[in-house]
Every structure is written in structure tokens, then in C-alpha cells.
């Protein structure tokens, strides 16, 4: 057979082959908040084909409205008595650990495999709490990248992960290792530790090479580093600029841990995409947020958590950590109130891993206490959460072309935001994980 006849035969085979069968889910939603910030619609059907939203239509429709073929699998989910909204996005987690009196010892006792297995449990809890997407800001790449890939492949149940691997930190800074004997600290080799602009460029390239989707840096001191270096700026301005420029040149968005106003403002001037915590933000900070279009990820829950842990006289926290926890924690609520009033864009984030995984939705209540409306708090965890990730094309709303991520509750979270602390239905890419 000559090559022309061979190609014609192949083309005939492929043309005659049947189309692959589709997995179709139809959700009958009694109340639907498809786009947080827009009005709630009633008696709607969401049609999801192969994990993506195909259509949102009025009324409760059947398979015929979904253009289902004879070989397609169609499942109808009756949520007629429920409030349906997009899957939630937590923009600041640490899914590979959880703060406890044993946290410091676990760093040197637990092998990576044990850390990964425990992280899989935390991921399951997070997904079943309604968070279908997380941004994980700092973890060993040998754990977080395999976890992310295993979730994507369907081997492990968990949220979609956008991962920073090693954080970028100055030597002795918040992201460096503290509180252990020097000979043990000398065994740590962290590619994210850098000093000087050139070395910071190297560090960013190294973490991107390790698989980082986003670049996390520690612009200031932090509460949970066992050092009395405070919470002020720890990178010089030229180092911050080198970090942002290198990350952006590699297509990565940047997130800066920052408590002190000096570090917040310097990171914003350098072009950071989001500020995490932002505890001592000033009016100048808010002007810079708005000028640059940067997001604030407040993590009030983390502040409340460490403050409560630090209060007892017999707390497990070492003195430097306890002092910072008691000083920083009370700042966060008022800071969010002022930021919101100033018109700063707020994206939802909890710093879970400081608080317990699966309790992420407690942040909603705190945001509302800080002056946001329930709709604004939900918007922060959906629309703004997607924008903060640079993923508005696939996340944040229930619209055609986006991932079929939905959650539902029996009550009305716009009347009582604590409804979101007990999610009744979770779907991610058309697959139900809780009902």
C-alpha cells in the first residue's frame, strides 16, 4: 500500500471512530450565587461536562438540555433546598504541618514520607471543608509537589494546590531555621536563603526549578520564628526588587509575608502581588496597595490562634515567640477594618497549619467582624481568590469554561456567614467529595 492510500485508510478509521463518552453532572440549585457580588438566582441548573461548567440555565433541566449522547454518563444532583456557590479558595495555607508543642521536634524527627501522609489527611479535611483550591505558601518540594501531583491524578483526595516550595528569606530571617543546636542547623540546606540582590535572583530561580507555582518571600520578621529579631523589614530594597523582577520574569506571582510597615511598603514599592498578614499597615501602605493593584491576605485566624496559644503562663511557646504573638495578634482585626474602609483588595487566606486544617472557614466570621459584609467575604474567597492566583479564567465563579467546583449549604450564608463553617456539599471538577 502506498503512503497516500495508508493515510486515507487511517483518516477513515479515525473519522468513523465514536466520540469519547462524556461525564455529565447536572446540579439543580434552589439558590445559586454563580458570581459572588451579583444577585442570587433561584431554580437554576448547572451543567458540568468532563469537569468544566458547560452551561448555567434557568429551571431544573434533564439530560436532553445537556446534549447528552447515548454513551454519556449523566448524574443529577438535587440541591433544590440548598444555597449553591463556587468552590472556596484559601490563599494562604501550610498543608504539610500543623502547629503544636511538638512542631520543633517533628522537623528533625519525621521523615518526608510521614510528613506527606499526614499532609494527605490535612488535604482531605480542607477539601471537605469546602476549599477546592489552596495556595500553599512554603513547604519542602519533596513533599508538596508529589502531593499536588497525586491530587491532580486522583490518587489522593484534596484541593487543587498552587504551591510555593521553599520560601525566599535572608540569612537569619523569618524563613530561616532557628531554635536548634548549631550543628543541627548546619545540616539544613535551604535554596531559598539568600543575601544580596544577585543571590536573591539565584534563590528565586532555584525555587522555580523545584516546581514552585508562586514565589513566597519573607519581607519582615515573623511571629513563629524562634528569634527576637522583631517584625520589621529583613530584606534590603534592592534585594526585594531582585526577587520580584526575577519571579515575574519567570511567570510567577509573588507573595510577601510582612508584618512591619517598613517591610510592607518596601515590598509593595518593589512590585509584590500580595502582602500576607499586613499587621502594621499604615495609610501609606493602603495607598501603595491601591496604586499597585496588590492584594492583602489578612490571615486574621492565624493571629487569633497564636494569641490564644500564647496567653497561658505555661504556654509551649518560647519567650521570643510568645512576646511577638501577644503583640501582633491584636493588630490584625483593626488593620483589616481600616484596609477595607480604604478600598484595599482583600483575598481570603487563613495561614492554616498555624490553625487547624479543616477549620479554614472560621476566617469568614472574623472578616465580617472586621467590617466586611458576608457577600464581600465570600467574594474575597472566590473572585478575589482567583484573581490573586492569576487564574480568573478557570476559578472563582460558576460560569461556562471554568472548573466545575461548587459547594452548598442548607442555610443562607449571606444572612449568617457561619453557615460556611459546616459545608454540606462539595464538588470539585464535577466529582462529589461530600454530600
C-alpha positions in Angstrom: 0.0 0.0 0.0 1.4 3.4 -0.9 1.7 6.2 1.6 -1.3 8.1 0.2 -3.6 5.1 0.5 -2.3 4.4 4.0 -3.1 7.9 5.2 -6.6 7.8 3.6 -7.3 4.5 5.4 -6.1 5.9 8.7 -8.2 9.0 8.3 -11.3 6.8 7.5 -10.7 4.8 10.7 -10.4 8.0 12.9 -13.4 9.6 11.3 -15.5 6.5 11.8 -14.4 6.1 15.5 -17.1 7.1 18.0 -16.6 10.2 20.2 -15.4 9.5 23.7 -18.3 9.3 26.2 -18.7 12.3 28.5 -19.3 12.5 32.2 -22.1 15.0 32.7 -23.3 16.3 36.1 -26.4 18.4 36.4 -26.9 20.3 39.6 -30.4 21.6 40.5 -29.7 24.6 42.6 -32.6 26.1 44.7 -30.5 29.3 45.2 -27.4 29.9 43.1 -24.7 32.5 43.7 -22.8 31.9 40.4 -20.8 35.1 40.5 -20.3 36.4 44.1 -21.1 40.1 44.1 -24.0 39.6 41.7 -27.6 38.7 42.7 -28.6 35.2 43.8 -30.7 33.4 41.3 -33.4 30.8 42.1 -34.3 27.4 40.5 -31.2 27.1 38.3 -29.4 24.2 36.7 -25.6 24.0 36.4 -24.4 21.6 33.7 -20.9 20.3 34.1 -19.3 18.3 31.3 -16.0 16.5 31.9 -15.1 18.6 34.9 -15.9 22.0 33.4 -19.0 24.2 33.6 -20.8 23.8 30.2 -23.9 26.0 31.0 -26.0 27.6 33.7 -29.7 27.7 32.8 -32.9 28.7 34.4 -35.2 25.9 35.6 -34.5 22.3 36.5 -33.4 20.6 33.3 -32.7 17.0 32.4 -30.2 15.1 30.2 -31.7 16.4 27.0 -30.8 20.0 27.9 -27.2 18.8 28.4 -26.9 17.4 24.8 -26.1 14.1 26.3 -25.3 11.3 23.9 -26.3 7.6 24.3 -22.9 6.7 25.7 -22.6 9.7 28.1 -23.0 9.2 31.8 -25.4 11.7 33.3 -25.8 12.3 37.1 -28.4 14.7 38.5 -27.7 16.2 42.0 -30.8 17.5 43.8 -29.8 20.7 45.7 -33.2 22.3 45.3 -33.2 23.1 49.0 -29.7 24.4 49.2 -27.6 27.6 48.6 -25.0 26.8 45.9 -21.9 28.9 45.3 -18.4 28.5 43.8 -15.8 26.3 45.5 -13.8 28.3 48.1 -10.2 29.4 47.7 -7.8 29.7 50.6 -4.9 31.8 49.5 -2.5 31.1 52.4 -2.0 27.6 53.8 0.7 25.3 55.1 -0.8 22.0 54.3 2.2 19.9 55.3 2.1 20.6 59.0 0.1 21.8 62.0 1.4 23.9 64.9 1.7 22.1 68.2 4.0 21.7 71.2 5.9 19.1 69.2 6.3 21.1 66.0 10.0 21.8 66.5 10.9 18.2 67.3 8.9 16.9 64.4 11.0 18.9 62.0 14.0 16.7 62.8 12.2 13.5 63.8 9.7 13.0 60.9 10.8 11.6 57.6 9.4 13.1 54.4 7.1 10.1 53.8 5.4 10.5 57.2 5.0 14.3 56.6 3.4 13.6 53.2 1.0 11.0 54.6 -0.1 13.4 57.2 -0.4 16.2 54.7 -2.7 14.0 52.7 -5.1 13.8 55.7 -4.9 17.6 56.0 -5.7 18.0 52.3 -8.8 15.8 52.7 -10.1 17.8 55.6 -9.5 21.0 53.7 -11.4 19.8 50.7 -14.3 18.5 52.7 -14.5 21.9 54.4 -15.4 23.4 51.0 -12.0 24.7 49.9 -11.5 23.2 46.4 -8.3 25.3 45.8 -5.5 26.4 48.0 -2.3 28.4 47.6 0.3 26.7 49.8 3.0 29.3 50.8 6.1 27.4 51.8 6.9 23.6 52.0 9.5 21.1 51.3 9.3 20.5 47.5 9.9 16.8 48.1 6.5 16.7 49.9 4.3 19.4 48.4 5.0 18.7 44.7 4.2 15.0 44.9 1.1 15.8 47.0 -0.1 18.2 44.4 0.6 15.8 41.5 -1.1 12.9 43.4 -4.2 15.1 44.0 -4.3 16.1 40.3 -4.0 12.5 39.3 -6.9 11.4 41.6 -4.7 9.2 43.8 -5.3 11.5 46.9 -8.4 13.4 47.9 -7.6 17.1 48.3 -7.9 20.6 47.0 -6.2 21.9 43.9 -2.8 23.2 45.0 -0.8 26.2 43.8 2.4 25.7 45.6 5.3 27.8 46.7 8.1 25.5 47.7 10.9 26.9 49.8 10.3 30.5 50.9 12.8 33.2 50.0 14.4 34.6 53.2 17.5 36.4 54.3 20.1 34.5 56.4 18.8 34.6 60.0 15.4 35.9 58.8 11.9 34.7 59.4 12.1 31.9 56.8 15.5 30.6 58.0 15.8 27.8 60.7 16.1 28.8 64.4 15.9 27.2 67.8 18.1 24.2 67.4 21.7 23.4 68.1 24.1 25.0 65.6 25.4 21.6 64.4 21.9 20.6 63.6 21.1 23.9 61.9 24.3 23.4 59.8 22.7 20.3 58.3 19.9 22.3 56.8 20.4 23.3 53.1 17.7 25.7 52.0 18.0 27.0 48.5 15.6 29.9 49.4 18.1 31.5 51.8 19.9 34.4 50.1 21.8 37.6 50.8 22.4 40.4 48.3 20.5 41.0 45.0 22.4 38.6 42.9 22.0 35.8 45.4 18.3 36.5 45.7 17.9 36.1 41.9 19.6 32.7 42.3 17.2 31.7 45.1 14.1 32.6 43.1 15.4 30.6 40.1 16.1 27.7 42.4 12.6 27.5 43.9 11.0 27.8 40.5 13.2 25.0 39.3 12.0 22.9 42.3 8.4 23.3 41.0 7.0 26.4 42.6 3.9 27.9 41.0 4.2 31.0 43.1 7.1 32.7 44.9 6.8 33.3 48.7 9.3 35.7 50.4 9.6 36.9 54.0 9.9 40.6 53.7 9.8 41.1 57.5 10.4 39.2 60.7 7.6 36.8 61.8 5.8 35.6 64.9 6.7 31.9 64.8 10.5 32.2 64.1 12.3 31.5 67.4 14.4 34.7 67.4 13.9 38.1 69.0 14.7 39.9 65.7 11.3 41.6 65.7 8.8 42.0 62.9 10.5 44.8 60.9 12.0 44.7 57.4 14.6 42.0 56.8 15.5 42.3 53.1 17.1 45.5 51.6 15.2 47.3 48.9 17.5 46.1 46.1 17.0 42.5 47.3 13.3 42.9 47.2 13.3 44.3 43.7 15.6 41.5 42.5 13.1 38.9 44.0 10.1 40.5 42.3 11.7 41.1 39.0 13.1 37.6 38.8 9.9 35.9 39.8 7.8 37.9 37.3 10.3 37.3 34.5 9.7 33.6 35.1 5.9 34.0 35.1 5.4 33.6 38.8 3.3 35.8 41.1 4.9 36.9 44.4 3.5 36.8 48.0 5.3 38.6 50.8 5.0 37.6 54.4 5.1 41.1 56.0 4.1 42.4 59.4 6.0 45.7 59.9 5.0 48.7 57.9 8.6 49.3 56.6 8.7 45.8 55.0 5.1 46.0 53.8 5.7 49.3 52.0 9.1 48.3 50.6 7.7 45.1 49.2 4.8 47.0 47.6 7.1 49.5 46.0 9.2 46.6 44.7 6.1 45.2 42.9 4.9 42.4 45.1 1.5 40.9 44.1 0.2 40.2 47.6 1.0 41.0 51.2 0.4 38.2 53.7 -0.7 39.3 57.2 0.0 43.1 56.8 -0.4 43.6 60.5 1.0 47.1 60.9 -0.1 48.5 57.6 -0.5 52.3 57.5 -2.4 54.8 55.4 0.7 54.9 53.2 0.5 51.1 52.8 -3.1 51.3 51.7 -2.2 53.9 49.1 0.6 51.6 47.8 -1.8 48.6 47.7 -4.3 50.6 45.6 -1.6 52.1 43.3 -0.1 48.7 42.5 -3.3 46.6 42.5 -1.8 44.3 45.1 -3.9 42.1 47.3 -4.0 41.9 51.1 -4.3 38.4 52.5 -5.0 39.2 56.2 -5.0 35.7 57.9 -6.8 37.0 61.0 -7.4 33.4 62.1 -3.7 32.9 62.5 -3.4 36.0 64.7 -6.2 34.9 66.9 -4.8 31.4 67.1 -1.3 32.3 68.2 -2.6 34.9 70.6 -4.7 32.3 72.4 -1.8 29.9 72.4 0.5 32.5 74.0 -1.9 33.6 76.8 -1.3 30.8 79.4 1.7 31.2 81.6 2.6 27.6 80.9 2.4 28.0 77.1 4.7 25.8 75.0 5.9 28.9 73.1 9.4 30.1 73.7 9.7 33.7 75.1 10.5 35.4 71.8 7.6 33.8 70.0 5.2 34.4 72.9 6.1 38.1 73.0 5.5 38.5 69.3 2.2 36.6 69.3 0.8 38.7 72.1 1.9 41.9 70.3 1.0 41.1 66.7 -2.3 39.1 67.1 -4.4 42.0 68.4 -3.4 44.3 65.5 -5.0 42.3 62.7 -8.7 42.9 63.2 -8.3 46.7 63.3 -5.9 46.6 60.4 -8.4 44.7 58.2 -11.2 47.2 59.2 -9.0 50.1 58.1 -7.8 48.4 54.9 -11.4 47.5 53.9 -12.6 51.1 54.6 -9.7 52.4 52.4 -10.7 50.2 49.5 -7.8 47.7 49.5 -8.5 44.5 47.6 -8.7 41.6 50.1 -8.2 38.0 49.2 -9.2 35.2 51.7 -6.3 33.4 53.4 -6.0 31.7 56.8 -2.4 30.6 57.3 -3.9 27.2 58.2 -1.2 25.0 59.7 -1.0 27.6 62.3 -4.7 27.0 62.9 -6.1 23.5 62.3 -6.7 22.3 58.8 -10.4 22.0 58.1 -11.3 25.0 60.2 -10.4 27.4 57.4 -14.0 28.8 57.2 -13.6 30.4 60.6 -11.8 33.2 58.8 -15.2 34.3 57.2 -16.6 35.1 60.6 -13.6 37.2 61.5 -13.7 39.1 58.2 -17.3 40.0 58.9 -16.4 41.1 62.4 -13.8 43.3 60.9 -16.4 45.2 58.8 -16.9 43.2 55.6 -20.3 42.1 54.5 -20.9 38.4 54.1 -21.0 38.9 50.3 -17.7 40.7 50.4 -16.1 38.0 52.5 -17.4 35.3 50.0 -16.1 37.5 47.1 -12.7 37.5 48.8 -12.6 33.7 48.8 -13.8 33.2 45.3 -13.5 36.1 42.8 -10.6 37.8 44.5 -9.0 34.5 45.4 -8.9 33.5 41.7 -7.5 36.9 40.8 -4.8 36.7 43.4 -3.7 33.4 41.9 -3.9 34.8 38.3 -6.5 32.2 37.5 -9.7 34.1 36.8 -10.1 32.1 33.5 -10.8 28.9 35.4 -11.6 29.7 39.0 -13.8 31.9 41.2 -17.2 31.8 39.6 -19.7 29.3 38.2 -19.5 30.2 34.5 -19.0 28.3 31.2 -15.4 27.1 30.7 -14.5 27.2 34.4 -13.8 24.2 36.6 -16.9 22.5 38.0 -16.1 23.5 41.6 -19.2 24.0 43.7 -20.1 24.0 47.4 -23.6 24.2 49.0 -25.1 24.7 52.4 -28.7 24.4 53.6 -28.9 27.9 55.2 -28.2 31.3 53.8 -24.6 32.5 54.3 -25.5 36.0 53.2 -27.6 36.2 56.3 -25.4 34.1 58.6 -21.8 33.7 57.4 -21.1 31.0 59.9 -23.2 28.7 57.6 -19.9 28.2 55.7 -18.3 26.6 58.8 -20.4 23.5 58.1 -20.4 22.9 54.3 -23.0 20.2 53.3 -22.0 19.5 49.6 -18.6 19.7 47.9 -17.9 19.1 44.2 -14.5 19.6 42.5 -14.3 19.3 38.8 -17.6 17.6 38.6 -16.8 14.9 41.2 -18.7 14.9 44.5 -16.5 14.6 47.7 -19.1 15.4 50.3 -22.9 15.3 50.3 
